[in-house]
């Protein structure tokens, strides 16, 4: 091999090395550009998703603020209506019941229609049936009488009475009517318990329908009298 051949071979080797470096730089640049593009693409997607979430949050916030404003206005209107009916009178059962009803329903987030129907049931624009009376045997710690649960309104309302609830060692099968009783009202998935001395009262509201219940003493030993009346908005 002469000098020229060796020089030519050396130049070809240099050219290959240079081309190899150029190709590697191009590949590295393409990889960097593609990675940068994909990264920015993901970033844009995340930004868009965040903007969507923020928009939905703001919409929900605006809806809640509108609902709170509506509830406040309705509460003011209801209070004004109740004031016009002189419910501030402490001797007025309607006023006390209406205030309690408004407070509990608003706290539970009850729909407006339910509140309106309940208030109507407290007013005079309703149709009520005559009072009905049923005997209810009272259970004690030592004795559970037959038919200890009273079924009313085709079974949709169940009432149970328990006596001697504060007497832990009482073996008397009969309850003491002058001591506190425990009355359980089961209706529409609710299980309300009221404890106290007779008479015990309970009002149940359901849409445009209400039941007024009063548990009274009985002359018959071991039982109480359940007086109830149903009402409906006319």
C-alpha positions as CSV (number, residue, x, y, z in Angstrom):
1,X,0.0,0.0,0.0
2,X,1.5,3.4,-1.1
3,X,1.1,6.7,0.5
4,X,-1.9,7.8,-1.5
5,X,-3.9,4.7,-0.7
6,X,-3.1,5.0,3.0
7,X,-4.1,8.7,2.9
8,X,-7.4,7.9,1.1
9,X,-8.2,5.1,3.5
10,X,-7.5,7.4,6.4
11,X,-9.8,10.1,4.9
12,X,-12.6,7.6,4.4
13,X,-12.3,6.5,8.0
14,X,-12.5,10.1,9.2
15,X,-15.6,10.7,7.0
16,X,-17.3,7.6,8.4
17,X,-16.5,8.8,11.9
18,X,-17.8,12.3,11.1
19,X,-21.0,10.9,9.5
20,X,-21.5,8.5,12.5
21,X,-21.3,11.5,14.8
22,X,-23.7,13.5,12.7
23,X,-26.2,10.6,12.6
24,X,-26.0,10.2,16.4
25,X,-26.6,14.0,16.8
26,X,-29.6,13.9,14.5
27,X,-31.0,10.8,16.3
28,X,-30.4,12.5,19.7
29,X,-32.0,15.7,18.5
30,X,-35.0,13.9,17.1
31,X,-35.4,11.9,20.4
32,X,-35.1,15.2,22.4
33,X,-37.7,16.9,20.1
34,X,-40.1,14.0,20.3
35,X,-39.8,13.7,24.1
36,X,-40.2,17.5,24.5
37,X,-43.3,17.4,22.3
38,X,-44.8,14.5,24.1
39,X,-44.1,16.1,27.5
40,X,-45.8,19.3,26.4
41,X,-48.7,17.4,25.0
42,X,-49.2,15.7,28.3
43,X,-48.8,19.0,30.1
44,X,-51.5,20.6,27.9
45,X,-53.8,17.6,28.5
46,X,-53.3,18.1,32.3
47,X,-53.9,21.8,32.0
48,X,-57.1,21.2,30.1
49,X,-58.3,18.6,32.7
50,X,-57.4,21.0,35.5
51,X,-59.4,23.8,33.8
52,X,-62.3,21.4,33.4
53,X,-62.2,20.4,37.0
54,X,-62.0,24.1,38.1
55,X,-64.9,25.0,35.9
56,X,-67.1,22.2,37.3
57,X,-66.1,23.2,40.8
58,X,-67.0,26.8,40.2
59,X,-70.4,25.8,38.7
60,X,-71.2,23.6,41.7
61,X,-70.1,26.4,44.0
62,X,-72.4,28.9,42.2
63,X,-75.3,26.4,42.3
64,X,-74.8,25.9,46.1
65,X,-74.6,29.7,46.6
66,X,-77.9,30.1,44.7
67,X,-79.5,27.4,46.7
68,X,-78.3,29.0,50.0
69,X,-79.7,32.3,48.8
70,X,-83.0,30.7,47.9
71,X,-83.2,28.9,51.3
72,X,-82.5,32.2,53.1
73,X,-85.3,34.0,51.1
74,X,-87.7,31.1,51.7
75,X,-86.9,31.2,55.4
76,X,-87.5,34.9,55.6
77,X,-90.8,34.5,53.7
78,X,-91.8,31.6,56.0
79,X,-90.9,33.6,59.1
80,X,-93.0,36.6,57.8
81,X,-95.9,34.3,57.1
82,X,-95.7,32.8,60.6
83,X,-95.4,36.3,62.2
84,X,-98.6,37.3,60.4
85,X,-100.4,34.4,62.1
86,X,-99.2,35.5,65.6
87,X,-97.1,32.5,66.1
88,X,-94.9,34.4,68.5
89,X,-97.4,33.8,71.1
90,X,-95.8,31.3,73.5
91,X,-99.3,29.7,74.1
92,X,-99.7,28.9,70.4
93,X,-99.2,25.3,69.6
94,X,-99.2,26.1,65.9
95,X,-96.4,28.6,66.3
96,X,-94.2,26.3,68.3
97,X,-94.8,23.3,65.9
98,X,-94.2,25.5,62.9
99,X,-90.9,26.8,64.1
100,X,-89.7,23.3,65.1
101,X,-90.8,22.0,61.7
102,X,-89.0,24.7,59.8
103,X,-85.8,24.4,61.7
104,X,-85.6,20.6,61.4
105,X,-86.6,20.5,57.7
106,X,-84.2,23.2,56.7
107,X,-81.4,21.5,58.7
108,X,-82.1,18.2,56.8
109,X,-82.2,19.9,53.4
110,X,-85.9,18.9,52.9
111,X,-87.4,20.0,49.5
112,X,-89.5,23.1,49.5
113,X,-92.7,21.2,48.6
114,X,-92.4,19.0,51.6
115,X,-91.9,22.0,53.9
116,X,-95.0,23.7,52.4
117,X,-97.2,20.6,52.7
118,X,-96.0,20.2,56.3
119,X,-96.9,23.8,57.2
120,X,-100.3,23.4,55.6
121,X,-100.9,20.4,57.8
122,X,-100.3,22.6,60.8
123,X,-102.8,25.1,59.5
124,X,-106.6,25.0,59.3
125,X,-106.9,24.2,55.6
126,X,-107.0,20.4,56.1
127,X,-109.5,17.6,56.3
128,X,-109.3,15.4,59.4
129,X,-111.0,12.2,60.3
130,X,-112.7,11.5,63.7
131,X,-110.6,10.3,66.6
132,X,-110.1,6.6,66.8
133,X,-109.1,4.6,69.9
134,X,-107.1,1.4,70.1
135,X,-105.9,-0.6,73.1
136,X,-102.2,-1.4,73.3
137,X,-100.8,-4.0,75.8
138,X,-97.7,-2.7,77.5
139,X,-94.5,-4.9,77.6
140,X,-92.3,-5.1,80.7
141,X,-89.0,-6.7,81.5
142,X,-90.6,-9.8,82.8
143,X,-93.6,-10.1,80.4
144,X,-94.3,-9.6,76.7
145,X,-98.1,-9.7,76.1
146,X,-99.7,-11.1,72.9
147,X,-100.2,-8.4,70.2
148,X,-97.6,-6.2,71.9
149,X,-97.3,-4.2,68.7
150,X,-100.2,-2.1,67.5
151,X,-100.7,-2.0,63.7
152,X,-102.3,1.2,62.3
153,X,-103.0,2.5,58.8
154,X,-102.9,-1.0,57.2
155,X,-99.6,-1.8,58.9
156,X,-97.7,1.2,57.7
157,X,-97.5,2.5,61.3
158,X,-96.5,0.3,64.2
159,X,-96.5,1.3,67.9
160,X,-95.0,-0.5,70.8
161,X,-95.2,0.4,74.5
162,X,-92.7,-0.6,77.2
163,X,-93.2,0.0,80.9
164,X,-91.1,-0.1,84.1
165,X,-88.2,1.1,81.9
166,X,-86.3,2.6,84.9
167,X,-86.9,-0.4,87.2
168,X,-84.0,-2.7,86.6
169,X,-85.1,-5.5,89.0
170,X,-88.8,-5.3,88.7
171,X,-90.5,-8.7,88.3
172,X,-94.0,-7.3,88.1
173,X,-95.5,-8.2,84.8
174,X,-97.7,-5.1,84.9
175,X,-96.4,-1.7,84.3
176,X,-96.9,1.3,86.6
177,X,-98.9,3.9,84.7
178,X,-97.6,6.8,86.8
179,X,-94.0,6.1,85.9
180,X,-92.2,6.8,82.6
181,X,-93.0,4.6,79.6
182,X,-91.0,4.1,76.3
183,X,-93.2,4.4,73.2
184,X,-91.6,3.3,69.9
185,X,-93.2,4.5,66.6
186,X,-92.1,2.6,63.5
187,X,-93.1,4.1,60.1
188,X,-91.7,4.7,56.6
189,X,-88.3,3.4,57.6
190,X,-88.2,5.6,60.7
191,X,-87.9,4.3,64.3
192,X,-88.8,7.1,66.7
193,X,-88.6,6.5,70.4
194,X,-90.3,8.8,73.0
195,X,-89.9,8.3,76.7
196,X,-92.0,10.1,79.4
197,X,-95.1,10.0,81.5
198,X,-98.5,9.6,80.1
199,X,-100.0,11.2,78.1
200,X,-97.5,11.0,75.3
201,X,-98.1,12.8,72.1
202,X,-96.6,12.3,68.6
203,X,-97.3,14.0,65.3
204,X,-96.2,12.2,62.1
205,X,-96.0,14.2,58.8
206,X,-95.7,12.5,55.4
207,X,-96.2,14.7,52.4
208,X,-99.8,15.9,52.4
209,X,-100.8,13.4,55.1
210,X,-100.4,13.5,58.9
211,X,-101.3,11.4,61.9
212,X,-101.8,12.9,65.3
213,X,-101.3,10.3,68.1
214,X,-101.8,10.5,71.8
215,X,-101.1,7.6,74.2
216,X,-103.4,7.8,77.3
217,X,-104.0,6.0,80.5
218,X,-106.5,3.1,80.5
219,X,-108.8,1.8,83.1
220,X,-107.8,-1.7,82.0
221,X,-104.7,-3.0,83.8
222,X,-101.6,-3.6,81.7
223,X,-102.7,-1.6,78.6
224,X,-102.8,2.0,77.4
225,X,-105.2,3.7,75.0
226,X,-103.8,5.0,71.7
227,X,-105.9,7.8,70.3
228,X,-105.1,8.8,66.7
229,X,-106.5,11.1,64.0
230,X,-105.5,11.3,60.4
231,X,-105.5,14.6,58.4
232,X,-104.9,15.5,54.8
233,X,-104.4,18.9,53.1
234,X,-107.5,19.8,51.2
